[in-house]
Amino acid sequence: MQTDPTVFIVDDDEAVCDSLSLLIESAGYRVNSFASAEDFLQNYTEDCNACLLLDIRMPGMSGLQLQKELLKRNFTLPVIFITGHGDVPMAVDAIKWGAADFLLKPFLEQDVLDRINDALKNLPQKFHDIELQHEISMRIARLTRREAEIMIMLAEGKANKVIAIELDISQRTVEVHRARVMEKMQVRSLAQLVQLLMQVNYLSPQ
Amino acid sequence: MNSADASLVDRQTAAVAVIEPDKITRDSLQFLFESINLKVVTFTDAEHFLSALPGQTLTCLISEISLPGIDGLALIEQLKQMNKLLPTIILTRQNDVSIAVQAIHAGAADFIEKPFVEPVLLNRVLQIVSKFSYSENTSGEKP
């Protein structure tokens, strides 16, 4: 049986923490609040059924810094920013870095609950698609023309030997190219490679 | 192709599309992108852009949100449905946080408010052009 999801709150304003806690608990979630990003990082252990309401402007580590720190540590906790001092560039940056949402204070109570609900529904939070696509395209761009050609043939399921014959090069050369492709695309298996290429529509579905 | 010249070549072969209803802004964007050797095609609305799309090899799209007919956000959705990977920068006078969030979630590569700072816009466009030019140039090699 699954327990109720946890909503973590990180906000240096005690009054905001208290009122958010009350609101969110009344909606049936468990709440765990912290007064600083540092405090949260020290106490957080990975919870796959949770989200984080995060203030931006705080003494010490800011909310945006905490978001990046979580990414660095590979925590896939959905982050909803709630801030009184947000602007468009800040919101764009936060969402591009994978934030689930960005809310300006003052907010409607129902709005907060809706965003929490949405964030929890979309678990596990993936790094934002378009950023992932950019990243993959960047890796593809680092390939030489020959490597790209061989990558496609690999993804089509062709064996090294077949590729060697079709391109009229030695099998050893194919192996070298193949290793470079895997390295530049940062994948360890052919399955991972195909998955990546599908994500940027580099491969048309058969 | 000499790989040392790659960035230069990419820029000369890369084309950007601009969708902007306001003529003065449209012209100034065209001038701005042409000044760094990008090919530019401009449109007044999304419908015209979409009907011209099949014949184009584009690296990047710069679009206003407030358009007559299909708006910029709906256009991004439509491009996604068409499986068209066209990095789109929203350049808009709608400087609203929730719209910006919506745009990035929908898949916009960036969201820049008007009035814009030219170097900031150019920088973002060039980043996209350098990332995507290879896959565009070699689209013929895709299976």
Interface residues (C-beta under 8 A of the other chain):
Chain A: G86 D87 V88 P89 A91 V92 I95 K96 D101 F102 L104 H128 D129 I130 Q133 H134 S137 M138 I140 A141 L143 T144 R145 A148 E149 I152 E156 V200 N201 Y202 L203 S204
Chain B: S3 N83 L85 P87 N95 D96 V97 S98 A100 V101 I104 H105 G107 A108 A109 D110 F111 E113 I128 S130 K131 F132 S133 Y134 S135 T138 E141 K142 P143
